[in-house]
Amino acid sequence: MLLKLNTKVSFTYLHLAMKSSQKILKKFGEKVREIRKDKEMSQEELAHKANLHRTYIGMIERAEKNITLVNIEKIATALGVKIKKLF
């Protein structure tokens, strides 16, 4: 019984953590898209300026990729904004 309870608690915690990480990825992607469009920049232009692949930018904007800190910095620099503006 104790094992089943711990497994259920662990699963619930994992599920909540995953939902939380999805929220931040979605928020980040929406902000990147908003700033990119405000600057009238295509995904391809942003990718080129950030030295990233165009499809990767699309995946970030759709919250399909968990982005690294290094790539966050590349995107912020390419957009001409401080990192904190992306959150």
N, C-alpha and C positions, 0 to 999 in steps of 0.2 A: 504494500500500500504506500509506504514512504517513497519507494522508487517511482511509482506512478505519479505521485504528487510532485516530486522534484522534477520529473520529466515534463509535466504539464506547466509548472512554473517556469522552467527553462525555456520551453517553447513559447510561452506567452511573452516572456522578456525579449526573446529573439525577435518575435513578431513585432513587438512595439519598437524595438531598435531599428528594424528594417523600415517600418513605416516612417519613423523619424528621419532616417537617412534619405528616404525617397522625397520627403518634404523639402529638405535642404537642397537636394539636387534639382528638384522642380523649380524652387525659388531662384536658385542660381542661374539655371538655364533661361528662365523667363527674363531675368535681369540682363543677361548677356544679349538676348534677342532684342530687348527694348532699347538698350544703348546702341547696339549695332544698327538698328533701323533708324534711330534718331540721327545717327551720323551718316545715314544713307549709304551704308556699306553692305555689300553682299557677304554671304557666308564664305564664298571663295576669296574675296578680298581680305576678310578678317583672318582666314586660315593662312593666306600668304604672308600677311604682316606678322602673324604670331608664329610662323614656321610650323604650322600644324596642318593636318589633312582636312580638306573641306568636309568630308563625311563625318569626321570627328567633331567638328563644330556643330553640325546638325544633330548629332547624337547627344552632345552636351545640352543643346537648347531643348531637346525633347526629354531630358533627364534619363537617358539610356546608358550613360557612362558615369562612373565615379571618377572625377577629375583629380589630378594630383596638384599639390601646391605649386610646383614648378609651372604647370600648364595654366593655372589660375593667374600666375604672374605674367606669363606670356600674353594671355588674352587681355588682361588689364592694360599692359603696355601697348599692345596693338590698338586697343580702343582709346588710349590716351586718358585713362582714368586711374585713380588709386584703387588698390585691391578692395578696400572697404566699401567702395561704391557698388561692387558686384553682389553685396549681401544685403 
